[in-house]
Structure formats: C-alpha cells, structure tokens
Amino acid sequence: MYRGATLACPACGGGLEYATSSLPIHGCRGCGGMWLGPDATMHLLQGRGGALEIELVASDSRASQAPSGTVAVPDAEPRRCPSCALEMAPLLVRDVRVDSCPTHGTWFDRLEVTRVTREILKLRRARQRRAEGDALPSLDDLTASARALAESGRRIADEVWAWLTRSSRHEPGCTCDDCTR
C-alpha cells in the first residue's frame, strides 16, 4: 500500500482517500470507515497513546462525519483486503469486530477506531491498577456486584414470604411437608 494509491473500500466499494498522517491511513467518505496500515494498526492495538493515537481518533471522527453511501458488505460477512483482494480475518477487540489482513492492514467500520481506542484505554487502566496493587474495583465490577446482591435479596425475601404464607395456614407443630421444609 502506497501513499496516493487508489484503493477500494472493503465495506461499500467506494474509493479510499489517503489521509495526511505520519502512518498510512485511508478513509472512506462513502461509509465512514478507515483503513489503517499495519504500523498504525499495531500502534492502536498496543494502546501506546500519544500524538499518533490522537491523530487516528481525529481522522476517524472526520471520516465518519457525513458518510454519503451505505455499507454493501455487512460486518458479519467476509471482506476483502483493498490491497491484495484476499479475504480478511475477523479480529475482536473486546466487543468490536474489525477485519484484518496480516500483510496490508486492518479495516475499521465507522467510528470503530474510536471505540477500539476507548476499550484499549480501559484495559490499560485496569492493568495499571492491578500492577499498582490498587484494590479499588471498577464501576462495572461494582454494578455487577450490586445487581447480584439485589437479586439475592429478592430471592431471600420471596422464600421468606412463601414460608410465612405456607406456615400461617397450619396449626403450630404441624409436620406436613410444607411446614417441615
């Protein structure tokens, strides 16, 4: 892939335009997606941060502002590399699915560069907290714990209520199955 080379968008078939960048990046005005060369992809997926990551997110925002076309090849279907036309492999970054050619680069649908950057930042922060021995749980962990606790409380209340209503129908000392459970 060379700067100025004409590439076809793997999602909508439109032309990819080279974005002024320190690493090869192409955007699609048709669907708002982005094609990142291998170096830019590795920088993004390694979560290095810095000026290049800011540049990538800014390019993603510009490319996705006003897409003029629609996606012809849905995300769930195999897409072809714009450089070699071989089928790309799906790659999951948390819950974001991107398409990757190990030789030429990775395709990110509209705003997926931004989503991947956020997910990797979350992972990096969690890793830092673990490395620093920070015992504070994340907001997601706290929310899950609170939901589990509320569900346990509801189940206990339901069981106590069922027991109370069953035992109030019988005389004290009754040995039926309902009263002895």
N, C-alpha and C positions, 0 to 999 in steps of 0.2 A: 504494500500500500504506500503510495507516494503522495506528497502534498500536491494538490491540484488534479489528482486522478479522478475520473468520473466513476462513481460507484453507485449501484442501485440499492435502494433501501430494502432490507430483508422483510420488512413488515408491510409496506404499502407499494413498493416497486418504484417510488419516485426517486429523484436524484438526491444523493447525499452531497452536502456542501461542506468544504473544508472550513473549519473554524480556526481563527487565529489563536494559536496556543503553542505552548512550549513542547507539547507532545501531540502526536496525531489524534485528532478528534474530528468527526464529521457529524453534522446534524441533518435531520430531515424536516423540511418545512411542511411536508405532506402530513405526517402523523405525529411529529414532535419527538421522535426517538433520537437516540445518539449512538454512534459507532465509535468506540474507543479502541485505539491500537493496544497491543499487548503491554507496553510500558505504562500507559495511562491506566489500563485496567488493573495491573498489579499494584500500582500506587494507590488506587482507590480501594482495592480489596484488602490491602495490608493496613489501611487506616492510618497512614502516615501523617495526615493532616497537612497543614501548611498552605502556601500560596497556590500550589497546583490543585489541591482539593477544592479550595475556594473558587478557582478558575473553572473547574469541572462543574461544580454546582451552579455557578453563574451561567455557564454555557447551556446546562440542562434547562434552566429557567427560561433563557432566551429561545431555545429551540422549541419549547413546549407552549409558548405564549399563545399563538394563534395557528394551530395546525389547520391546513387547508384541505386535507384529504382524510380518508378513513383507512383503517388497517385492513389489508386484504388477506393476510396470513395471520390468523388468531395466535395468541401467545402459546396456546396448548399444542399447536401443530409445529412440526419441524420447519425451521427456517434455514435459508442458505446463506453462507458467507458471501458478502458483497465482493470480496477479493478473489476467492478461488471457486465459488459456487458449490462447495461441498456442504452437506448438511451439518449444521452446528449442533453441539451438545447442550442440553439444558443444564444450567448451573443454579442452584438455590443458595441465596444469601438470606438466611432466616426465612421469611415468607415471600421474598421477592425472587421471581424466576427470570433469569436472563439467559441469552443464547450466546454460546462461546465457540469460537474457532481457535484452537490452541496456537495456531501459527499467526493468524492475522488480527484477532481482536475479539471484542465482545459487544453484542447488541443490547442496548437498554431501551425499553419502551419509554413512552412519555413519562417524565418525572421519576423514573426508576433510579437514575444516578443519585438524585436527592434522597430517595428512600433508602438506598443501599448505604449511602454516607451516614444517615441517621442511625441505621441498625448497627453499623460497624462502630460508630461512636459509643452507642450503648454498651456493646460488647467490650470495647476498650476501657470504658469507665468501670464496668463490673470487674474486669481483670485487675485494674489498678486497686480497686477496693479490696479484692482478695489478697493481692500482693502486699498491701499495706496492713493487712490484718483488720481492716475495718469490719466490725461486726454488724454494722447497720444494714438491714435488709433493704432491697429496692422497693419502690412503690408497687410494682407488680407483685412481688412476694407478699407484701403487707395486704394488698387487696385480696389475693388468693387465700391467705390465712383467715382474713375476716369473713370471707364468704363461707369457708369450710366451718368456721366456728359458729356462724349464724345458722347454717344447715344442721349442725349437730344440736344446737339449742332447740331448733324447731322439732327435730326428731324426738328429743327427750321430752319436750312438752307434749307432743302427740301421744307418746307412750304413757306418760303420767295421766293424761286426761282419759285415755282409753281404760287404764287400770281403775281410775276413780269411778268412771261411769259403770264399769262392769261390777265392781265390788259393792256399789251402792244398791244394786238390785237384790242382793242376798243378805241373809241374816249373818250376824257376827259368828265366826267359827265355821262357816260353810267350807266344805272340802271339795267342791266341784272343780273341774279343770280351769274355769275362768278365774276362780279365786286363788288357786294354788300356783299359778304361773308367776 
